């Protein structure tokens, strides 16, 4: 970037055209409101609306501009995300958490138990079942869990049976 200043309009004629366009826009706006305000009905509520909008809209726009300029000026304050310590010693229910996170990071399956008021995370090594000589081929999903033995639908709970 060369600079943070906006590029100026190219010529005097272009500046004049912009000024005339802005003036015509405001003239049309004022003319429209003058026609609405000249109606024969009770215009008190309408005048309240006009005055309130003439105050509230520019004020809120100015606050929004100031807010955005402040954000733009402070854009260099933070260069990255905030560093937060990632500790998971207690779960949301207040139970102590026991886990070997480095082992769990590479685990195929993780078993979570709540025993003695503590939540324990355990990893399981899964190995394919060896085929028997006279057995029919099994699906690729058949696995043997080294820590607990083979899992059946009964050991997984009511959700596995359905």
Sine and cosine of phi, psi and omega as CSV:
sin_phi,cos_phi,sin_psi,cos_psi,sin_omega,cos_omega
0.00,0.00,0.70,-0.71,0.03,-1.00
-0.96,0.28,-0.73,0.68,-0.02,-1.00
-0.30,-0.95,0.14,-0.99,-0.03,-1.00
-0.99,-0.13,0.02,1.00,0.01,-1.00
-0.98,0.20,0.59,-0.81,0.06,-1.00
-0.94,0.34,0.43,-0.90,0.01,-1.00
-0.97,0.25,0.70,-0.71,0.00,-1.00
-0.96,0.27,0.33,-0.94,0.08,-1.00
-0.90,0.43,0.52,-0.85,-0.20,-0.98
-0.91,0.42,-0.69,0.72,-0.15,-0.99
-0.64,-0.77,0.17,-0.99,0.05,-1.00
-0.90,0.44,-0.64,0.77,0.02,-1.00
-0.88,0.48,-0.64,0.77,0.01,-1.00
-0.93,0.37,-0.62,0.78,0.05,-1.00
-0.90,0.44,-0.67,0.74,0.01,-1.00
-0.90,0.44,-0.66,0.75,0.02,-1.00
-0.89,0.45,-0.65,0.76,0.05,-1.00
-0.90,0.44,-0.70,0.71,-0.01,-1.00
-0.89,0.46,-0.68,0.74,0.02,-1.00
-0.90,0.43,-0.68,0.74,0.02,-1.00
-0.88,0.47,-0.66,0.75,0.03,-1.00
-0.92,0.40,-0.69,0.72,0.00,-1.00
-0.89,0.46,-0.67,0.74,0.03,-1.00
-0.90,0.43,-0.63,0.78,0.04,-1.00
-0.88,0.47,-0.71,0.71,0.03,-1.00
-0.92,0.39,-0.62,0.78,0.02,-1.00
-0.89,0.46,-0.68,0.73,0.04,-1.00
-0.89,0.45,-0.65,0.76,0.03,-1.00
-0.88,0.47,-0.75,0.66,-0.01,-1.00
-0.91,0.42,-0.67,0.74,0.02,-1.00
-0.87,0.50,-0.69,0.73,0.02,-1.00
-0.88,0.47,-0.69,0.73,0.02,-1.00
-0.94,0.35,-0.54,0.84,0.05,-1.00
-0.91,0.42,-0.64,0.77,0.04,-1.00
-0.91,0.42,-0.67,0.74,0.01,-1.00
-0.91,0.41,-0.67,0.74,-0.03,-1.00
-0.93,0.36,-0.40,0.92,-0.04,-1.00
-0.99,0.15,0.01,1.00,-0.01,-1.00
-0.87,0.50,0.51,-0.86,-0.07,-1.00
-0.96,0.27,-0.27,0.96,-0.03,-1.00
-0.96,0.28,0.09,-1.00,-0.03,-1.00
-0.89,0.46,0.93,-0.37,-0.11,-0.99
-0.99,-0.16,0.14,0.99,-0.03,-1.00
-0.87,0.50,-0.75,0.66,0.01,-1.00
-0.89,0.45,-0.58,0.82,0.03,-1.00
-0.92,0.40,-0.66,0.75,0.04,-1.00
-0.91,0.42,-0.61,0.80,0.06,-1.00
-0.89,0.46,-0.68,0.73,0.04,-1.00
-0.89,0.46,-0.68,0.73,-0.01,-1.00
-0.90,0.44,-0.75,0.66,-0.03,-1.00
-0.91,0.42,-0.69,0.72,0.01,-1.00
-0.89,0.45,-0.68,0.73,0.01,-1.00
-0.94,0.35,-0.53,0.85,0.04,-1.00
-0.93,0.36,-0.39,0.92,0.04,-1.00
-1.00,-0.09,-0.75,0.66,-0.13,-0.99
-0.94,0.34,-0.71,0.70,-0.07,-1.00
-0.90,0.44,-0.76,0.65,0.05,-1.00
-0.90,0.43,-0.58,0.81,0.01,-1.00
-0.91,0.42,-0.74,0.68,0.01,-1.00
-0.92,0.40,-0.58,0.82,0.06,-1.00
-0.90,0.43,-0.68,0.74,0.02,-1.00
-0.89,0.45,-0.68,0.73,0.05,-1.00
-0.88,0.47,-0.65,0.76,0.01,-1.00
-0.90,0.44,-0.66,0.75,0.03,-1.00
-0.90,0.43,-0.71,0.70,0.02,-1.00
-0.88,0.48,-0.66,0.75,0.04,-1.00
-0.87,0.49,-0.73,0.68,-0.01,-1.00
-0.92,0.39,-0.59,0.80,0.06,-1.00
-0.90,0.43,-0.65,0.76,0.04,-1.00
-0.89,0.45,-0.65,0.76,0.06,-1.00
-0.89,0.45,-0.66,0.76,-0.02,-1.00
-0.91,0.41,-0.66,0.75,-0.01,-1.00
-0.93,0.37,-0.50,0.87,-0.02,-1.00
-1.00,-0.05,0.27,0.96,-0.11,-0.99
-0.93,0.38,-0.34,0.94,-0.05,-1.00
-0.99,-0.10,-0.01,1.00,-0.05,-1.00
-0.90,0.44,-0.71,0.71,-0.05,-1.00
-0.91,-0.41,0.81,-0.59,-0.03,-1.00
-0.98,-0.19,-0.16,0.99,-0.02,-1.00
-0.37,-0.93,-0.08,-1.00,0.02,-1.00
-0.97,0.26,0.42,-0.91,0.03,-1.00
-0.95,0.32,0.67,-0.74,0.02,-1.00
-0.99,0.12,0.79,-0.61,-0.02,-1.00
-0.81,-0.59,0.68,-0.73,0.03,-1.00
-0.96,0.29,0.81,-0.59,-0.02,-1.00
-0.99,-0.15,1.00,-0.04,0.05,-1.00
-0.86,-0.52,0.73,-0.69,0.01,-1.00
-0.81,-0.59,0.96,0.29,-0.02,-1.00
-1.00,-0.02,-0.45,0.90,-0.05,-1.00
-0.69,-0.72,0.70,-0.71,0.02,-1.00
-0.99,0.10,-0.05,-1.00,-0.06,-1.00
-0.91,0.42,-0.38,0.92,0.02,-1.00
-1.00,0.00,0.02,1.00,0.02,-1.00
1.00,0.02,0.10,1.00,0.01,-1.00
-0.99,0.16,0.58,-0.81,0.08,-1.00
-0.92,0.39,0.58,-0.81,-0.01,-1.00
-0.94,-0.35,0.81,-0.59,0.03,-1.00
-0.88,-0.48,0.87,-0.49,-0.04,-1.00
-0.34,-0.94,0.52,-0.85,0.16,-0.99
-0.98,-0.20,1.00,-0.05,-0.16,-0.99
-0.89,0.45,-0.55,0.83,0.00,-1.00
-0.92,0.38,-0.60,0.80,0.06,-1.00
-0.95,0.32,-0.66,0.75,-0.03,-1.00
-0.91,0.41,-0.46,0.89,-0.03,-1.00
-0.89,0.46,-0.47,0.88,-0.02,-1.00
-0.93,-0.36,0.23,0.97,-0.06,-1.00
-0.98,0.20,0.58,-0.82,0.12,-0.99
-0.96,0.29,-0.71,0.70,-0.05,-1.00
-0.74,-0.67,0.55,-0.83,0.01,-1.00
-0.80,-0.61,0.75,-0.66,0.02,-1.00
-0.96,-0.29,0.77,-0.64,-0.01,-1.00
-0.90,-0.44,0.84,-0.54,0.01,-1.00
-0.85,-0.53,0.47,-0.88,0.17,-0.99
-0.90,-0.43,0.94,-0.34,-0.03,-1.00
-0.75,-0.66,0.73,-0.68,0.05,-1.00
0.80,0.60,0.63,0.78,0.04,-1.00
0.97,0.24,0.16,0.99,0.02,-1.00
-0.85,-0.52,0.55,-0.84,0.05,-1.00
-0.99,-0.12,0.84,-0.54,-0.05,-1.00
-0.90,-0.43,0.76,-0.66,0.05,-1.00
-0.96,-0.26,0.79,-0.61,0.01,-1.00
-0.79,-0.62,0.58,-0.81,0.05,-1.00
-0.99,-0.17,0.43,-0.90,0.00,-1.00
-0.79,-0.61,0.70,-0.71,0.10,-0.99
-1.00,0.04,0.76,-0.65,0.02,-1.00
-0.94,-0.35,0.76,-0.65,0.04,-1.00
-0.77,-0.64,0.58,-0.81,0.02,-1.00
-0.90,0.43,0.57,-0.82,0.06,-1.00
-0.94,0.33,0.72,-0.69,0.05,-1.00
-0.95,0.31,0.68,-0.73,0.01,-1.00
-0.96,0.30,0.64,-0.77,0.09,-1.00
-0.98,0.19,0.34,-0.94,-0.05,-1.00
-0.88,0.47,-0.68,0.73,-0.07,-1.00
-0.97,-0.22,0.27,0.96,-0.06,-1.00
-1.00,0.00,0.44,-0.90,0.10,-0.99
-0.98,0.19,0.46,-0.89,0.00,-1.00
-0.87,0.49,0.59,-0.81,0.01,-1.00
-0.95,-0.32,0.28,-0.96,0.00,-1.00
-0.94,0.35,0.31,-0.95,-0.02,-1.00
-0.94,0.35,-0.24,0.97,-0.02,-1.00
-0.98,0.18,-0.19,0.98,-0.02,-1.00
-0.94,0.35,0.87,-0.49,0.02,-1.00
-0.72,-0.69,0.36,-0.93,0.03,-1.00
-0.90,-0.44,0.77,-0.64,-0.03,-1.00
-1.00,-0.07,0.90,-0.44,-0.14,-0.99
-0.91,0.42,-0.57,0.82,-0.10,-1.00
-0.98,0.18,-0.64,0.77,-0.14,-0.99
-0.89,-0.45,-0.07,1.00,-0.07,-1.00
1.00,0.00,0.00,-1.00,-0.04,-1.00
-0.91,0.42,0.62,-0.78,0.03,-1.00
-1.00,-0.03,0.71,-0.70,0.11,-0.99
-0.92,-0.38,0.15,-0.99,0.01,-1.00
-0.90,0.44,-0.46,0.89,0.01,-1.00
-0.94,0.35,-0.61,0.79,-0.03,-1.00
-0.98,0.21,-0.30,0.95,0.03,-1.00
-1.00,0.08,-0.22,0.97,0.03,-1.00
0.98,-0.22,-0.05,-1.00,-0.09,-1.00
-0.92,0.40,-0.41,0.91,-0.03,-1.00
-0.94,0.33,-0.54,0.84,-0.05,-1.00
-0.96,0.29,-0.45,0.89,-0.05,-1.00
-0.96,0.28,-0.40,0.92,-0.04,-1.00
-1.00,0.06,0.00,0.00,0.00,0.00
